[in-house]
Amino acid sequence: MKRHYYALVGIYILSLVFSVFGFLVDSDPNTNSISMNIFEIVMLSFMIFGMISGVIYGLYLMYYLIVKKLLKQKLVD
């Protein structure tokens, strides 16, 4: 369980870095308040976190289902 915790924390830190980088690179004039800017960065990082973790754990699940199925077939044959 600890391994998944560290992976999820790493994914969130990566998504937060992407969000802050996107905020800094944005060329539109910033007219929002500081609290609104923080809210946008946090929500964008949650969205990026969801997408990255969905892809990674989806691939992880597919890999283990395929490996388990192939190993089961090889043991039967």
C-alpha positions as CSV (number, residue, x, y, z in Angstrom):
1,M,0.0,0.0,0.0
2,K,2.9,2.3,0.7
3,R,4.1,2.0,-2.8
4,H,0.8,3.2,-4.2
5,Y,0.8,6.1,-1.8
6,Y,4.2,7.3,-2.9
7,A,3.2,6.9,-6.6
8,L,0.1,8.9,-6.1
9,V,1.9,11.7,-4.2
10,G,4.5,11.8,-7.0
11,I,1.8,12.0,-9.6
12,Y,0.1,14.9,-7.8
13,I,3.4,16.7,-7.4
14,L,4.0,16.3,-11.1
15,S,0.5,17.6,-11.9
16,L,1.0,20.5,-9.6
17,V,4.3,21.4,-11.4
18,F,2.5,21.2,-14.8
19,S,-0.3,23.5,-13.4
20,V,2.0,26.1,-12.1
21,F,4.1,26.0,-15.3
22,G,0.9,26.5,-17.3
23,F,-0.1,29.4,-15.2
24,L,3.3,31.1,-15.6
25,V,3.4,30.5,-19.3
26,D,-0.1,31.8,-19.9
27,S,0.1,35.0,-21.9
28,D,-3.3,36.5,-21.0
29,P,-3.4,39.4,-18.7
30,N,-4.2,38.3,-15.1
31,T,-7.2,40.1,-13.7
32,N,-8.3,37.5,-11.1
33,S,-7.7,37.7,-7.4
34,I,-5.0,35.7,-5.7
35,S,-7.6,33.3,-4.2
36,M,-9.1,32.7,-7.6
37,N,-5.7,32.0,-9.1
38,I,-4.9,29.5,-6.3
39,F,-8.3,27.9,-6.9
40,E,-7.6,27.5,-10.6
41,I,-4.2,26.0,-10.1
42,V,-5.4,23.5,-7.5
43,M,-8.4,22.4,-9.6
44,L,-6.3,22.1,-12.7
45,S,-3.8,20.0,-10.8
46,F,-6.6,17.7,-9.6
47,M,-7.8,17.3,-13.2
48,I,-4.3,16.5,-14.4
49,F,-3.8,14.2,-11.5
50,G,-7.0,12.3,-12.4
51,M,-6.0,11.9,-16.0
52,I,-2.4,10.8,-15.3
53,S,-3.3,8.4,-12.5
54,G,-6.2,7.0,-14.6
55,V,-3.8,6.3,-17.5
56,I,-1.1,4.8,-15.3
57,Y,-3.4,2.6,-13.2
58,G,-5.4,1.6,-16.2
59,L,-2.2,0.4,-17.9
60,Y,-1.1,-1.2,-14.6
61,L,-4.4,-3.1,-14.4
62,M,-4.3,-4.2,-18.1
63,Y,-0.7,-5.4,-17.7
64,Y,-1.5,-7.5,-14.7
65,L,-4.7,-8.9,-16.2
66,I,-2.9,-9.9,-19.4
67,V,0.1,-11.4,-17.4
68,K,-2.3,-13.3,-15.2
69,K,-4.3,-14.6,-18.1
70,L,-1.1,-15.6,-20.1
71,L,0.4,-17.3,-17.1
72,K,-2.8,-19.2,-16.4
73,Q,-2.9,-20.4,-20.0
74,K,0.7,-21.5,-19.9
75,L,0.1,-23.4,-16.7
76,V,-2.9,-25.2,-18.2
77,D,-1.2,-26.1,-21.4
